[in-house]
Amino acid sequence: MAHLEGFDASKVDPAGPSRPVPEGAYVATIVYSERKKNKSGNGEHLELRFHIQDGPHQGRVVVSRLNLWNENEMAKHIAQSEMSAICRAVGVMQPNDSSDLHHLPLEILVGQTAPNAQGRIYNEITGYQKRRPAPDNGARQTTPPPRAATPGTSGAGERPSEEQPAWFGN
């Protein structure tokens, strides 16, 4: 039990249903990380909570779960590729602990899942890249560059320009 003396619900607007943030690119930082058991019991994942840093969705949190410790080799490989993309985006190539990645800005590419059986849509992070400098005119680009076919290429085989780096991720 917790003591709640002094709280008056009539003085606080009630929380409404949480809706996913729109698809797009967002400057974010990892604010929380924890190693957790998978629902299936076949391993563990690293849960990362990304905090959006600016714009109309500032303060919203998007979660990623990386199956780094899993019996399924494909799941583990995908998670390791995503971890590599995150490390490259924040400039920490050999973290000793997940907290080494906290509070370092990067850009995340956020997508949305298809509706589940209950009709709920969730956010998913589909790419990571180094934070790009804000445009001089103060306008923030929220549409990411075309997605790369493989890390480090623009999808057509050539290196991306400095103005539009490739997105790394799944």
Salt bridges, closest charged atoms under 4 A:
GLU5 OE1 - HIS3 NE2 3.14
GLU44 OE1 - ARG35 NE 2.60
GLU44 OE2 - LYS37 NZ 3.82
GLU47 OE1 - LYS36 NZ 3.22
GLU47 OE2 - ARG49 NE 3.05
GLU47 OE1 - ARG65 NE 3.47
ASP54 OD1 - ARG140 NE 3.42
GLU73 OE2 - LYS76 NZ 3.31
GLU107 OE1 - ARG132 NH2 2.94
